[in-house]
Amino acid sequence: MDIQRQRQPSGLSNRLFSLVGIVGLFALVIAGATVWLLLTDPVTVAESMDSGEVTPLVQSLAGSIYDALVRLMKYL
């Protein structure tokens, strides 16, 4: 009888999946905030796209993410 050995997962694959998960979560938050901003403040998004300047868009995104985190912390 042969004893089957289980392969030990390598540390690299665990770290890679963790990194991919973190990047995916970050992308999900940014995409959600962008859609939220597009629905709630379309003028800012349109002006940013028209002028090519992303500073107002980034400021609005950061503000909406911050507000969402503050409301989440108050809820918890």
PDB file of N, H, CA, C and O in Angstrom:
ATOM      1  N   MET A   1       0.828  -1.181   0.000  1.00  0.00           N
ATOM      2  CA  MET A   1       0.000   0.000   0.000  1.00  0.00           C
ATOM      3  C   MET A   1       0.873   1.245   0.000  1.00  0.00           C
ATOM      4  O   MET A   1       1.822   1.383   0.772  1.00  0.00           O
ATOM      5  N   ASP A   2       0.511   2.123  -0.886  1.00  0.00           N
ATOM      6  H   ASP A   2      -0.259   2.011  -1.513  1.00  0.00           H
ATOM      7  CA  ASP A   2       1.212   3.403  -0.938  1.00  0.00           C
ATOM      8  C   ASP A   2       0.435   4.428  -0.137  1.00  0.00           C
ATOM      9  O   ASP A   2      -0.794   4.487  -0.192  1.00  0.00           O
ATOM     10  N   ILE A   3       1.160   5.215   0.590  1.00  0.00           N
ATOM     11  H   ILE A   3       2.157   5.167   0.634  1.00  0.00           H
ATOM     12  CA  ILE A   3       0.545   6.287   1.363  1.00  0.00           C
ATOM     13  C   ILE A   3       0.568   7.541   0.494  1.00  0.00           C
ATOM     14  O   ILE A   3       1.620   7.953   0.005  1.00  0.00           O
ATOM     15  N   GLN A   4      -0.600   8.134   0.313  1.00  0.00           N
ATOM     16  H   GLN A   4      -1.454   7.799   0.710  1.00  0.00           H
ATOM     17  CA  GLN A   4      -0.668   9.356  -0.480  1.00  0.00           C
ATOM     18  C   GLN A   4      -0.309  10.544   0.394  1.00  0.00           C
ATOM     19  O   GLN A   4      -0.823  10.714   1.500  1.00  0.00           O
ATOM     20  N   ARG A   5       0.563  11.335  -0.123  1.00  0.00           N
ATOM     21  H   ARG A   5       0.981  11.197  -1.021  1.00  0.00           H
ATOM     22  CA  ARG A   5       0.988  12.533   0.593  1.00  0.00           C
ATOM     23  C   ARG A   5       0.243  13.736   0.037  1.00  0.00           C
ATOM     24  O   ARG A   5       0.055  13.878  -1.171  1.00  0.00           O
ATOM     25  N   GLN A   6      -0.162  14.574   0.933  1.00  0.00           N
ATOM     26  H   GLN A   6      -0.010  14.459   1.914  1.00  0.00           H
ATOM     27  CA  GLN A   6      -0.822  15.801   0.498  1.00  0.00           C
ATOM     28  C   GLN A   6       0.235  16.843   0.216  1.00  0.00           C
ATOM     29  O   GLN A   6       1.208  16.994   0.954  1.00  0.00           O
ATOM     30  N   ARG A   7       0.014  17.563  -0.880  1.00  0.00           N
ATOM     31  H   ARG A   7      -0.777  17.440  -1.479  1.00  0.00           H
ATOM     32  CA  ARG A   7       0.959  18.618  -1.225  1.00  0.00           C
ATOM     33  C   ARG A   7       0.748  19.813  -0.317  1.00  0.00           C
ATOM     34  O   ARG A   7      -0.384  20.223  -0.060  1.00  0.00           O
ATOM     35  N   GLN A   8       1.814  20.349   0.152  1.00  0.00           N
ATOM     36  H   GLN A   8       2.734  20.015  -0.057  1.00  0.00           H
ATOM     37  CA  GLN A   8       1.758  21.554   0.972  1.00  0.00           C
ATOM     38  C   GLN A   8       1.641  22.759   0.030  1.00  0.00           C
ATOM     39  O   GLN A   8       2.438  22.898  -0.897  1.00  0.00           O
ATOM     40  N   PRO A   9       0.670  23.614   0.261  1.00  0.00           N
ATOM     41  CA  PRO A   9       0.564  24.794  -0.597  1.00  0.00           C
ATOM     42  C   PRO A   9       1.780  25.693  -0.393  1.00  0.00           C
ATOM     43  O   PRO A   9       2.235  25.920   0.728  1.00  0.00           O
ATOM     44  N   SER A  10       2.279  26.185  -1.500  1.00  0.00           N
ATOM     45  H   SER A  10       1.909  26.000  -2.410  1.00  0.00           H
ATOM     46  CA  SER A  10       3.456  27.040  -1.402  1.00  0.00           C
ATOM     47  C   SER A  10       3.071  28.406  -0.864  1.00  0.00           C
ATOM     48  O   SER A  10       1.937  28.852  -1.042  1.00  0.00           O
ATOM     49  N   GLY A  11       3.983  29.049  -0.226  1.00  0.00           N
ATOM     50  H   GLY A  11       4.904  28.686  -0.081  1.00  0.00           H
ATOM     51  CA  GLY A  11       3.735  30.375   0.334  1.00  0.00           C
ATOM     52  C   GLY A  11       3.501  31.409  -0.745  1.00  0.00           C
ATOM     53  O   GLY A  11       2.784  32.387  -0.532  1.00  0.00           O
ATOM     54  N   LEU A  12       4.113  31.193  -1.921  1.00  0.00           N
ATOM     55  H   LEU A  12       4.695  30.399  -2.094  1.00  0.00           H
ATOM     56  CA  LEU A  12       3.965  32.153  -3.010  1.00  0.00           C
ATOM     57  C   LEU A  12       2.533  32.176  -3.525  1.00  0.00           C
ATOM     58  O   LEU A  12       1.991  33.248  -3.793  1.00  0.00           O
ATOM     59  N   SER A  13       1.921  31.022  -3.664  1.00  0.00           N
ATOM     60  H   SER A  13       2.361  30.151  -3.447  1.00  0.00           H
ATOM     61  CA  SER A  13       0.554  30.998  -4.187  1.00  0.00           C
ATOM     62  C   SER A  13      -0.417  31.630  -3.189  1.00  0.00           C
ATOM     63  O   SER A  13      -1.355  32.317  -3.594  1.00  0.00           O
ATOM     64  N   ASN A  14      -0.206  31.410  -1.917  1.00  0.00           N
ATOM     65  H   ASN A  14       0.556  30.852  -1.588  1.00  0.00           H
ATOM     66  CA  ASN A  14      -1.066  32.041  -0.916  1.00  0.00           C
ATOM     67  C   ASN A  14      -0.921  33.561  -0.944  1.00  0.00           C
ATOM     68  O   ASN A  14      -1.911  34.287  -0.853  1.00  0.00           O
ATOM     69  N   ARG A  15       0.295  34.026  -1.066  1.00  0.00           N
ATOM     70  H   ARG A  15       1.099  33.436  -1.140  1.00  0.00           H
ATOM     71  CA  ARG A  15       0.524  35.466  -1.116  1.00  0.00           C
ATOM     72  C   ARG A  15      -0.025  36.071  -2.399  1.00  0.00           C
ATOM     73  O   ARG A  15      -0.551  37.184  -2.393  1.00  0.00           O
ATOM     74  N   LEU A  16       0.098  35.330  -3.504  1.00  0.00           N
ATOM     75  H   LEU A  16       0.525  34.426  -3.509  1.00  0.00           H
ATOM     76  CA  LEU A  16      -0.405  35.825  -4.774  1.00  0.00           C
ATOM     77  C   LEU A  16      -1.918  35.965  -4.725  1.00  0.00           C
ATOM     78  O   LEU A  16      -2.461  36.973  -5.177  1.00  0.00           O
ATOM     79  N   PHE A  17      -2.609  34.959  -4.176  1.00  0.00           N
ATOM     80  H   PHE A  17      -2.168  34.141  -3.809  1.00  0.00           H
ATOM     81  CA  PHE A  17      -4.054  35.050  -4.067  1.00  0.00           C
ATOM     82  C   PHE A  17      -4.464  36.164  -3.114  1.00  0.00           C
ATOM     83  O   PHE A  17      -5.486  36.814  -3.332  1.00  0.00           O
ATOM     84  N   SER A  18      -3.692  36.392  -2.075  1.00  0.00           N
ATOM     85  H   SER A  18      -2.862  35.863  -1.898  1.00  0.00           H
ATOM     86  CA  SER A  18      -3.996  37.490  -1.156  1.00  0.00           C
ATOM     87  C   SER A  18      -3.827  38.831  -1.851  1.00  0.00           C
ATOM     88  O   SER A  18      -4.655  39.726  -1.680  1.00  0.00           O
ATOM     89  N   LEU A  19      -2.768  38.980  -2.629  1.00  0.00           N
ATOM     90  H   LEU A  19      -2.096  38.253  -2.767  1.00  0.00           H
ATOM     91  CA  LEU A  19      -2.523  40.220  -3.347  1.00  0.00           C
ATOM     92  C   LEU A  19      -3.608  40.464  -4.388  1.00  0.00           C
ATOM     93  O   LEU A  19      -4.091  41.587  -4.534  1.00  0.00           O
ATOM     94  N   VAL A  20      -3.990  39.416  -5.108  1.00  0.00           N
ATOM     95  H   VAL A  20      -3.598  38.504  -4.989  1.00  0.00           H
ATOM     96  CA  VAL A  20      -5.047  39.557  -6.102  1.00  0.00           C
ATOM     97  C   VAL A  20      -6.361  39.923  -5.427  1.00  0.00           C
ATOM     98  O   VAL A  20      -7.119  40.735  -5.958  1.00  0.00           O
ATOM     99  N   GLY A  21      -6.641  39.346  -4.281  1.00  0.00           N
ATOM    100  H   GLY A  21      -6.025  38.686  -3.850  1.00  0.00           H
ATOM    101  CA  GLY A  21      -7.856  39.675  -3.544  1.00  0.00           C
ATOM    102  C   GLY A  21      -7.880  41.114  -3.081  1.00  0.00           C
ATOM    103  O   GLY A  21      -8.910  41.781  -3.176  1.00  0.00           O
ATOM    104  N   ILE A  22      -6.758  41.601  -2.583  1.00  0.00           N
ATOM    105  H   ILE A  22      -5.921  41.059  -2.506  1.00  0.00           H
ATOM    106  CA  ILE A  22      -6.675  42.989  -2.118  1.00  0.00           C
ATOM    107  C   ILE A  22      -6.851  43.955  -3.278  1.00  0.00           C
ATOM    108  O   ILE A  22      -7.586  44.936  -3.161  1.00  0.00           O
ATOM    109  N   VAL A  23      -6.186  43.689  -4.394  1.00  0.00           N
ATOM    110  H   VAL A  23      -5.589  42.892  -4.488  1.00  0.00           H
ATOM    111  CA  VAL A  23      -6.315  44.553  -5.568  1.00  0.00           C
ATOM    112  C   VAL A  23      -7.748  44.512  -6.099  1.00  0.00           C
ATOM    113  O   VAL A  23      -8.297  45.542  -6.487  1.00  0.00           O
ATOM    114  N   GLY A  24      -8.348  43.331  -6.115  1.00  0.00           N
ATOM    115  H   GLY A  24      -7.902  42.493  -5.800  1.00  0.00           H
ATOM    116  CA  GLY A  24      -9.719  43.204  -6.568  1.00  0.00           C
ATOM    117  C   GLY A  24     -10.696  43.950  -5.673  1.00  0.00           C
ATOM    118  O   GLY A  24     -11.626  44.592  -6.162  1.00  0.00           O
ATOM    119  N   LEU A  25     -10.490  43.868  -4.386  1.00  0.00           N
ATOM    120  H   LEU A  25      -9.735  43.347  -3.989  1.00  0.00           H
ATOM    121  CA  LEU A  25     -11.348  44.585  -3.443  1.00  0.00           C
ATOM    122  C   LEU A  25     -11.202  46.095  -3.612  1.00  0.00           C
ATOM    123  O   LEU A  25     -12.192  46.825  -3.573  1.00  0.00           O
ATOM    124  N   PHE A  26      -9.978  46.557  -3.797  1.00  0.00           N
ATOM    125  H   PHE A  26      -9.174  45.963  -3.829  1.00  0.00           H
ATOM    126  CA  PHE A  26      -9.735  47.980  -4.023  1.00  0.00           C
ATOM    127  C   PHE A  26     -10.413  48.443  -5.313  1.00  0.00           C
ATOM    128  O   PHE A  26     -11.027  49.509  -5.344  1.00  0.00           O
ATOM    129  N   ALA A  27     -10.304  47.646  -6.372  1.00  0.00           N
ATOM    130  H   ALA A  27      -9.805  46.780  -6.347  1.00  0.00           H
ATOM    131  CA  ALA A  27     -10.947  47.992  -7.642  1.00  0.00           C
ATOM    132  C   ALA A  27     -12.464  48.005  -7.504  1.00  0.00           C
ATOM    133  O   ALA A  27     -13.140  48.840  -8.105  1.00  0.00           O
ATOM    134  N   LEU A  28     -12.993  47.085  -6.715  1.00  0.00           N
ATOM    135  H   LEU A  28     -12.444  46.407  -6.226  1.00  0.00           H
ATOM    136  CA  LEU A  28     -14.434  47.034  -6.490  1.00  0.00           C
ATOM    137  C   LEU A  28     -14.923  48.282  -5.765  1.00  0.00           C
ATOM    138  O   LEU A  28     -15.964  48.835  -6.118  1.00  0.00           O
ATOM    139  N   VAL A  29     -14.191  48.723  -4.771  1.00  0.00           N
ATOM    140  H   VAL A  29     -13.344  48.273  -4.485  1.00  0.00           H
ATOM    141  CA  VAL A  29     -14.575  49.930  -4.018  1.00  0.00           C
ATOM    142  C   VAL A  29     -14.524  51.157  -4.921  1.00  0.00           C
ATOM    143  O   VAL A  29     -15.437  51.983  -4.894  1.00  0.00           O
ATOM    144  N   ILE A  30     -13.477  51.284  -5.712  1.00  0.00           N
ATOM    145  H   ILE A  30     -12.735  50.613  -5.734  1.00  0.00           H
ATOM    146  CA  ILE A  30     -13.344  52.438  -6.612  1.00  0.00           C
ATOM    147  C   ILE A  30     -14.443  52.418  -7.671  1.00  0.00           C
ATOM    148  O   ILE A  30     -15.028  53.458  -7.972  1.00  0.00           O
ATOM    149  N   ALA A  31     -14.729  51.245  -8.238  1.00  0.00           N
ATOM    150  H   ALA A  31     -14.254  50.400  -7.992  1.00  0.00           H
ATOM    151  CA  ALA A  31     -15.776  51.148  -9.257  1.00  0.00           C
ATOM    152  C   ALA A  31     -17.147  51.477  -8.662  1.00  0.00           C
ATOM    153  O   ALA A  31     -17.941  52.186  -9.280  1.00  0.00           O
ATOM    154  N   GLY A  32     -17.419  50.965  -7.474  1.00  0.00           N
ATOM    155  H   GLY A  32     -16.774  50.389  -6.972  1.00  0.00           H
ATOM    156  CA  GLY A  32     -18.689  51.262  -6.827  1.00  0.00           C
ATOM    157  C   GLY A  32     -18.840  52.741  -6.510  1.00  0.00           C
ATOM    158  O   GLY A  32     -19.909  53.319  -6.705  1.00  0.00           O
ATOM    159  N   ALA A  33     -17.775  53.346  -6.025  1.00  0.00           N
ATOM    160  H   ALA A  33     -16.906  52.877  -5.867  1.00  0.00           H
ATOM    161  CA  ALA A  33     -17.822  54.778  -5.710  1.00  0.00           C
ATOM    162  C   ALA A  33     -17.989  55.604  -6.985  1.00  0.00           C
ATOM    163  O   ALA A  33     -18.660  56.636  -6.969  1.00  0.00           O
ATOM    164  N   THR A  34     -17.387  55.163  -8.081  1.00  0.00           N
ATOM    165  H   THR A  34     -16.842  54.325  -8.094  1.00  0.00           H
ATOM    166  CA  THR A  34     -17.532  55.880  -9.343  1.00  0.00           C
ATOM    167  C   THR A  34     -18.961  55.813  -9.848  1.00  0.00           C
ATOM    168  O   THR A  34     -19.508  56.817 -10.304  1.00  0.00           O
ATOM    169  N   VAL A  35     -19.566  54.643  -9.769  1.00  0.00           N
ATOM    170  H   VAL A  35     -19.122  53.828  -9.398  1.00  0.00           H
ATOM    171  CA  VAL A  35     -20.961  54.512 -10.191  1.00  0.00           C
ATOM    172  C   VAL A  35     -21.858  55.352  -9.289  1.00  0.00           C
ATOM    173  O   VAL A  35     -22.766  56.031  -9.770  1.00  0.00           O
ATOM    174  N   TRP A  36     -21.607  55.309  -7.989  1.00  0.00           N
ATOM    175  H   TRP A  36     -20.870  54.758  -7.598  1.00  0.00           H
ATOM    176  CA  TRP A  36     -22.391  56.114  -7.051  1.00  0.00           C
ATOM    177  C   TRP A  36     -22.258  57.595  -7.372  1.00  0.00           C
ATOM    178  O   TRP A  36     -23.248  58.327  -7.370  1.00  0.00           O
ATOM    179  N   LEU A  37     -21.050  58.032  -7.646  1.00  0.00           N
ATOM    180  H   LEU A  37     -20.245  57.438  -7.647  1.00  0.00           H
ATOM    181  CA  LEU A  37     -20.811  59.438  -7.970  1.00  0.00           C
ATOM    182  C   LEU A  37     -21.466  59.795  -9.302  1.00  0.00           C
ATOM    183  O   LEU A  37     -21.993  60.897  -9.456  1.00  0.00           O
ATOM    184  N   LEU A  38     -21.438  58.891 -10.247  1.00  0.00           N
ATOM    185  H   LEU A  38     -21.010  57.996 -10.122  1.00  0.00           H
ATOM    186  CA  LEU A  38     -22.076  59.142 -11.537  1.00  0.00           C
ATOM    187  C   LEU A  38     -23.584  59.308 -11.380  1.00  0.00           C
ATOM    188  O   LEU A  38     -24.200  60.100 -12.093  1.00  0.00           O
ATOM    189  N   LEU A  39     -24.177  58.565 -10.451  1.00  0.00           N
ATOM    190  H   LEU A  39     -23.677  57.922  -9.872  1.00  0.00           H
ATOM    191  CA  LEU A  39     -25.620  58.672 -10.226  1.00  0.00           C
ATOM    192  C   LEU A  39     -26.000  59.884  -9.378  1.00  0.00           C
ATOM    193  O   LEU A  39     -27.045  60.495  -9.601  1.00  0.00           O
ATOM    194  N   THR A  40     -25.156  60.232  -8.410  1.00  0.00           N
ATOM    195  H   THR A  40     -24.307  59.736  -8.229  1.00  0.00           H
ATOM    196  CA  THR A  40     -25.511  61.307  -7.482  1.00  0.00           C
ATOM    197  C   THR A  40     -24.997  62.680  -7.903  1.00  0.00           C
ATOM    198  O   THR A  40     -25.605  63.698  -7.572  1.00  0.00           O
ATOM    199  N   ASP A  41     -23.882  62.714  -8.630  1.00  0.00           N
ATOM    200  H   ASP A  41     -23.388  61.887  -8.899  1.00  0.00           H
ATOM    201  CA  ASP A  41     -23.296  63.998  -9.035  1.00  0.00           C
ATOM    202  C   ASP A  41     -22.781  63.904 -10.471  1.00  0.00           C
ATOM    203  O   ASP A  41     -21.571  63.928 -10.696  1.00  0.00           O
ATOM    204  N   PRO A  42     -23.686  63.796 -11.441  1.00  0.00           N
ATOM    205  CA  PRO A  42     -23.239  63.605 -12.824  1.00  0.00           C
ATOM    206  C   PRO A  42     -22.542  64.827 -13.416  1.00  0.00           C
ATOM    207  O   PRO A  42     -21.768  64.696 -14.365  1.00  0.00           O
ATOM    208  N   VAL A  43     -22.807  66.004 -12.871  1.00  0.00           N
ATOM    209  H   VAL A  43     -23.436  66.110 -12.101  1.00  0.00           H
ATOM    210  CA  VAL A  43     -22.185  67.213 -13.409  1.00  0.00           C
ATOM    211  C   VAL A  43     -20.672  67.184 -13.179  1.00  0.00           C
ATOM    212  O   VAL A  43     -19.903  67.534 -14.075  1.00  0.00           O
ATOM    213  N   THR A  44     -20.245  66.771 -11.993  1.00  0.00           N
ATOM    214  H   THR A  44     -20.870  66.486 -11.266  1.00  0.00           H
ATOM    215  CA  THR A  44     -18.815  66.690 -11.693  1.00  0.00           C
ATOM    216  C   THR A  44     -18.124  65.688 -12.606  1.00  0.00           C
ATOM    217  O   THR A  44     -17.031  65.945 -13.112  1.00  0.00           O
ATOM    218  N   VAL A  45     -18.764  64.552 -12.811  1.00  0.00           N
ATOM    219  H   VAL A  45     -19.651  64.343 -12.400  1.00  0.00           H
ATOM    220  CA  VAL A  45     -18.185  63.527 -13.681  1.00  0.00           C
ATOM    221  C   VAL A  45     -18.112  64.030 -15.113  1.00  0.00           C
ATOM    222  O   VAL A  45     -17.098  63.842 -15.785  1.00  0.00           O
ATOM    223  N   ALA A  46     -19.176  64.668 -15.588  1.00  0.00           N
ATOM    224  H   ALA A  46     -20.000  64.820 -15.042  1.00  0.00           H
ATOM    225  CA  ALA A  46     -19.193  65.171 -16.960  1.00  0.00           C
ATOM    226  C   ALA A  46     -18.151  66.264 -17.170  1.00  0.00           C
ATOM    227  O   ALA A  46     -17.475  66.290 -18.198  1.00  0.00           O
ATOM    228  N   GLU A  47     -18.019  67.161 -16.205  1.00  0.00           N
ATOM    229  H   GLU A  47     -18.568  67.141 -15.370  1.00  0.00           H
ATOM    230  CA  GLU A  47     -17.011  68.221 -16.330  1.00  0.00           C
ATOM    231  C   GLU A  47     -15.601  67.658 -16.319  1.00  0.00           C
ATOM    232  O   GLU A  47     -14.733  68.137 -17.049  1.00  0.00           O
ATOM    233  N   SER A  48     -15.367  66.640 -15.495  1.00  0.00           N
ATOM    234  H   SER A  48     -16.073  66.251 -14.903  1.00  0.00           H
ATOM    235  CA  SER A  48     -14.048  66.025 -15.443  1.00  0.00           C
ATOM    236  C   SER A  48     -13.713  65.332 -16.759  1.00  0.00           C
ATOM    237  O   SER A  48     -12.585  65.419 -17.245  1.00  0.00           O
ATOM    238  N   MET A  49     -14.690  64.651 -17.325  1.00  0.00           N
ATOM    239  H   MET A  49     -15.606  64.580 -16.930  1.00  0.00           H
ATOM    240  CA  MET A  49     -14.454  63.962 -18.591  1.00  0.00           C
ATOM    241  C   MET A  49     -14.295  64.963 -19.736  1.00  0.00           C
ATOM    242  O   MET A  49     -13.504  64.735 -20.652  1.00  0.00           O
ATOM    243  N   ASP A  50     -15.033  66.058 -19.689  1.00  0.00           N
ATOM    244  H   ASP A  50     -15.675  66.243 -18.945  1.00  0.00           H
ATOM    245  CA  ASP A  50     -14.962  67.057 -20.751  1.00  0.00           C
ATOM    246  C   ASP A  50     -13.636  67.800 -20.732  1.00  0.00           C
ATOM    247  O   ASP A  50     -13.016  68.005 -21.775  1.00  0.00           O
ATOM    248  N   SER A  51     -13.205  68.200 -19.546  1.00  0.00           N
ATOM    249  H   SER A  51     -13.708  68.032 -18.698  1.00  0.00           H
ATOM    250  CA  SER A  51     -11.975  68.989 -19.450  1.00  0.00           C
ATOM    251  C   SER A  51     -10.722  68.117 -19.431  1.00  0.00           C
ATOM    252  O   SER A  51      -9.629  68.602 -19.723  1.00  0.00           O
ATOM    253  N   GLY A  52     -10.867  66.844 -19.093  1.00  0.00           N
ATOM    254  H   GLY A  52     -11.755  66.450 -18.855  1.00  0.00           H
ATOM    255  CA  GLY A  52      -9.702  65.964 -19.012  1.00  0.00           C
ATOM    256  C   GLY A  52      -8.966  66.072 -17.690  1.00  0.00           C
ATOM    257  O   GLY A  52      -7.969  65.382 -17.477  1.00  0.00           O
ATOM    258  N   GLU A  53      -9.441  66.922 -16.811  1.00  0.00           N
ATOM    259  H   GLU A  53     -10.250  67.482 -16.985  1.00  0.00           H
ATOM    260  CA  GLU A  53      -8.819  67.083 -15.501  1.00  0.00           C
ATOM    261  C   GLU A  53      -9.529  66.174 -14.507  1.00  0.00           C
ATOM    262  O   GLU A  53     -10.748  66.244 -14.355  1.00  0.00           O
ATOM    263  N   VAL A  54      -8.773  65.330 -13.839  1.00  0.00           N
ATOM    264  H   VAL A  54      -7.783  65.273 -13.962  1.00  0.00           H
ATOM    265  CA  VAL A  54      -9.375  64.333 -12.965  1.00  0.00           C
ATOM    266  C   VAL A  54      -9.372  64.735 -11.494  1.00  0.00           C
ATOM    267  O   VAL A  54      -9.889  63.997 -10.655  1.00  0.00           O
ATOM    268  N   THR A  55      -8.805  65.879 -11.169  1.00  0.00           N
ATOM    269  H   THR A  55      -8.385  66.479 -11.850  1.00  0.00           H
ATOM    270  CA  THR A  55      -8.717  66.288  -9.776  1.00  0.00           C
ATOM    271  C   THR A  55     -10.086  66.428  -9.112  1.00  0.00           C
ATOM    272  O   THR A  55     -10.258  65.916  -8.006  1.00  0.00           O
ATOM    273  N   PRO A  56     -11.073  67.094  -9.726  1.00  0.00           N
ATOM    274  CA  PRO A  56     -12.393  67.160  -9.065  1.00  0.00           C
ATOM    275  C   PRO A  56     -13.033  65.786  -8.922  1.00  0.00           C
ATOM    276  O   PRO A  56     -13.717  65.520  -7.934  1.00  0.00           O
ATOM    277  N   LEU A  57     -12.819  64.922  -9.887  1.00  0.00           N
ATOM    278  H   LEU A  57     -12.263  65.138 -10.689  1.00  0.00           H
ATOM    279  CA  LEU A  57     -13.376  63.576  -9.821  1.00  0.00           C
ATOM    280  C   LEU A  57     -12.747  62.786  -8.686  1.00  0.00           C
ATOM    281  O   LEU A  57     -13.452  62.099  -7.947  1.00  0.00           O
ATOM    282  N   VAL A  58     -11.451  62.872  -8.540  1.00  0.00           N
ATOM    283  H   VAL A  58     -10.879  63.430  -9.141  1.00  0.00           H
ATOM    284  CA  VAL A  58     -10.752  62.153  -7.470  1.00  0.00           C
ATOM    285  C   VAL A  58     -11.166  62.700  -6.104  1.00  0.00           C
ATOM    286  O   VAL A  58     -11.358  61.935  -5.159  1.00  0.00           O
ATOM    287  N   GLN A  59     -11.301  64.014  -6.001  1.00  0.00           N
ATOM    288  H   GLN A  59     -11.144  64.636  -6.769  1.00  0.00           H
ATOM    289  CA  GLN A  59     -11.734  64.607  -4.736  1.00  0.00           C
ATOM    290  C   GLN A  59     -13.152  64.156  -4.381  1.00  0.00           C
ATOM    291  O   GLN A  59     -13.435  63.853  -3.223  1.00  0.00           O
ATOM    292  N   SER A  60     -14.022  64.113  -5.352  1.00  0.00           N
ATOM    293  H   SER A  60     -13.792  64.359  -6.294  1.00  0.00           H
ATOM    294  CA  SER A  60     -15.386  63.660  -5.093  1.00  0.00           C
ATOM    295  C   SER A  60     -15.421  62.185  -4.731  1.00  0.00           C
ATOM    296  O   SER A  60     -16.173  61.779  -3.845  1.00  0.00           O
ATOM    297  N   LEU A  61     -14.608  61.376  -5.413  1.00  0.00           N
ATOM    298  H   LEU A  61     -13.997  61.706  -6.133  1.00  0.00           H
ATOM    299  CA  LEU A  61     -14.526  59.948  -5.080  1.00  0.00           C
ATOM    300  C   LEU A  61     -14.018  59.740  -3.663  1.00  0.00           C
ATOM    301  O   LEU A  61     -14.574  58.949  -2.902  1.00  0.00           O
ATOM    302  N   ALA A  62     -12.958  60.459  -3.318  1.00  0.00           N
ATOM    303  H   ALA A  62     -12.507  61.102  -3.937  1.00  0.00           H
ATOM    304  CA  ALA A  62     -12.405  60.324  -1.970  1.00  0.00           C
ATOM    305  C   ALA A  62     -13.425  60.764  -0.925  1.00  0.00           C
ATOM    306  O   ALA A  62     -13.548  60.134   0.125  1.00  0.00           O
ATOM    307  N   GLY A  63     -14.145  61.828  -1.204  1.00  0.00           N
ATOM    308  H   GLY A  63     -14.044  62.340  -2.057  1.00  0.00           H
ATOM    309  CA  GLY A  63     -15.161  62.299  -0.269  1.00  0.00           C
ATOM    310  C   GLY A  63     -16.301  61.303  -0.099  1.00  0.00           C
ATOM    311  O   GLY A  63     -16.788  61.089   1.011  1.00  0.00           O
ATOM    312  N   SER A  64     -16.722  60.697  -1.205  1.00  0.00           N
ATOM    313  H   SER A  64     -16.326  60.871  -2.107  1.00  0.00           H
ATOM    314  CA  SER A  64     -17.825  59.732  -1.096  1.00  0.00           C
ATOM    315  C   SER A  64     -17.384  58.455  -0.381  1.00  0.00           C
ATOM    316  O   SER A  64     -18.151  57.883   0.393  1.00  0.00           O
ATOM    317  N   ILE A  65     -16.169  58.011  -0.632  1.00  0.00           N
ATOM    318  H   ILE A  65     -15.545  58.476  -1.261  1.00  0.00           H
ATOM    319  CA  ILE A  65     -15.658  56.826   0.074  1.00  0.00           C
ATOM    320  C   ILE A  65     -15.499  57.126   1.560  1.00  0.00           C
ATOM    321  O   ILE A  65     -15.824  56.290   2.404  1.00  0.00           O
ATOM    322  N   TYR A  66     -15.002  58.316   1.879  1.00  0.00           N
ATOM    323  H   TYR A  66     -14.739  58.995   1.194  1.00  0.00           H
ATOM    324  CA  TYR A  66     -14.849  58.706   3.279  1.00  0.00           C
ATOM    325  C   TYR A  66     -16.208  58.765   3.978  1.00  0.00           C
ATOM    326  O   TYR A  66     -16.362  58.266   5.093  1.00  0.00           O
ATOM    327  N   ASP A  67     -17.187  59.376   3.319  1.00  0.00           N
ATOM    328  H   ASP A  67     -17.062  59.781   2.414  1.00  0.00           H
ATOM    329  CA  ASP A  67     -18.521  59.452   3.916  1.00  0.00           C
ATOM    330  C   ASP A  67     -19.121  58.067   4.143  1.00  0.00           C
ATOM    331  O   ASP A  67     -19.763  57.818   5.163  1.00  0.00           O
ATOM    332  N   ALA A  68     -18.904  57.174   3.185  1.00  0.00           N
ATOM    333  H   ALA A  68     -18.382  57.376   2.357  1.00  0.00           H
ATOM    334  CA  ALA A  68     -19.422  55.813   3.334  1.00  0.00           C
ATOM    335  C   ALA A  68     -18.755  55.103   4.510  1.00  0.00           C
ATOM    336  O   ALA A  68     -19.422  54.392   5.262  1.00  0.00           O
ATOM    337  N   LEU A  69     -17.447  55.289   4.673  1.00  0.00           N
ATOM    338  H   LEU A  69     -16.905  55.866   4.062  1.00  0.00           H
ATOM    339  CA  LEU A  69     -16.742  54.663   5.794  1.00  0.00           C
ATOM    340  C   LEU A  69     -17.197  55.236   7.131  1.00  0.00           C
ATOM    341  O   LEU A  69     -17.341  54.497   8.105  1.00  0.00           O
ATOM    342  N   VAL A  70     -17.422  56.539   7.185  1.00  0.00           N
ATOM    343  H   VAL A  70     -17.305  57.139   6.394  1.00  0.00           H
ATOM    344  CA  VAL A  70     -17.891  57.176   8.418  1.00  0.00           C
ATOM    345  C   VAL A  70     -19.273  56.644   8.779  1.00  0.00           C
ATOM    346  O   VAL A  70     -19.530  56.331   9.942  1.00  0.00           O
ATOM    347  N   ARG A  71     -20.162  56.541   7.800  1.00  0.00           N
ATOM    348  H   ARG A  71     -19.954  56.796   6.856  1.00  0.00           H
ATOM    349  CA  ARG A  71     -21.502  56.004   8.079  1.00  0.00           C
ATOM    350  C   ARG A  71     -21.444  54.550   8.495  1.00  0.00           C
ATOM    351  O   ARG A  71     -22.212  54.118   9.356  1.00  0.00           O
ATOM    352  N   LEU A  72     -20.542  53.788   7.894  1.00  0.00           N
ATOM    353  H   LEU A  72     -19.918  54.139   7.195  1.00  0.00           H
ATOM    354  CA  LEU A  72     -20.387  52.392   8.276  1.00  0.00           C
ATOM    355  C   LEU A  72     -19.891  52.265   9.711  1.00  0.00           C
ATOM    356  O   LEU A  72     -20.369  51.412  10.458  1.00  0.00           O
ATOM    357  N   MET A  73     -18.940  53.101  10.100  1.00  0.00           N
ATOM    358  H   MET A  73     -18.551  53.794   9.492  1.00  0.00           H
ATOM    359  CA  MET A  73     -18.426  53.047  11.464  1.00  0.00           C
ATOM    360  C   MET A  73     -19.478  53.478  12.476  1.00  0.00           C
ATOM    361  O   MET A  73     -19.537  52.930  13.577  1.00  0.00           O
ATOM    362  N   LYS A  74     -20.308  54.450  12.118  1.00  0.00           N
ATOM    363  H   LYS A  74     -20.260  54.895  11.223  1.00  0.00           H
ATOM    364  CA  LYS A  74     -21.386  54.840  13.017  1.00  0.00           C
ATOM    365  C   LYS A  74     -22.400  53.732  13.177  1.00  0.00           C
ATOM    366  O   LYS A  74     -22.959  53.536  14.257  1.00  0.00           O
ATOM    367  N   TYR A  75     -22.636  53.003  12.090  1.00  0.00           N
ATOM    368  H   TYR A  75     -22.182  53.162  11.213  1.00  0.00           H
ATOM    369  CA  TYR A  75     -23.587  51.881  12.141  1.00  0.00           C
ATOM    370  C   TYR A  75     -23.076  50.746  13.022  1.00  0.00           C
ATOM    371  O   TYR A  75     -23.837  50.119  13.760  1.00  0.00           O
ATOM    372  N   LEU A  76     -21.775  50.496  12.929  1.00  0.00           N
ATOM    373  H   LEU A  76     -21.157  51.004  12.330  1.00  0.00           H
ATOM    374  CA  LEU A  76     -21.196  49.407  13.728  1.00  0.00           C
ATOM    375  C   LEU A  76     -21.028  49.864  15.153  1.00  0.00           C
ATOM    376  O   LEU A  76     -20.556  49.101  15.996  1.00  0.00           O
TER     377      LEU A  76
END
